[in-house]
Amino acid sequence: MSEVDRIKDQFVRTSIGQAWHGPAVLESLEGVSLKQALARPIISAHTIAELALHIKAWVNITTIRLEGKAFNASAEDDWPEVNIASEEEWTKEIESLKESVNRLAASISGFQESRLDGLAAGQNYSNYFMLHGLIQHNVYHAGQISLLKKALG
């Protein structure tokens, strides 16, 4: 298995499922209602909806950079405002996250291994570091979502 294949495998596992550590991002979002997604059971913590939009933002930013386009994320890019008013919109947001994950997985599949050590577009770190960072980001936030779900009962 190539290094690119291993990275894609770990990204998919932490995003969609079958991660060693426990629930992946999308698994942790299963069954979350809009009411739960917008609730703030821990006053100083982000909501589940805020975390979901933040995760999707970084999946999309990573895709853009992996495709060779520089992207400097603003605060609004990093933590998009949550404007979700219905269960249907929440469901669409989760579907959009799945689409973003699948798009990045496809981009990783087509990525040349020789480019892993090259700098990520517009950054001072490598594509390898960026991709592993995103995997770590997924694990961190999936854990937060799981804890917030428990706090909501």
C-alpha positions, 0 to 999 in steps of 0.5 A: 500500500502506498503512503497516499493510500494509507493517508486516504484510508486514515482520512476516510476512517476518521471521517466516515467510519471504522476508525480504531479510536471510536466514532468517526465524524459522520458516525458521531453526527448520526441521529443528532437532531437540529435541536441537539446540534444547536444546543450549548450544554457546555457554555464555553464550548462550541455547539455540534452544529458549529463543529460540523460546519468547522470540520467541513470548512477544513475539509474544503480548505484542504481540498483547495490546497491539495489542488494547488490553490493557495487559500488563507482562511479568515475567521469566518472561513474557520468557524462559519456562522450557523444559519440552520433553521430546520431539520431539512437544512440540518440534514442537507448540511450533513449531506454536504459534509459527506460530499466534501469528505468524498471529494477530498478522498477522491483528490487524495486518491489522485495525489502524486506521492512525490508531492507529499513532501512539497509545500501545501499551496500558500503554506509553510508546511508540507502536504503530508503535514497538512493531510495528517493534520486534518486527520488529527483535526477530525479525531479531535472534533469527533471526540468533542461531538461525542462528549456533547451528545453525552452531555445532552443526554 
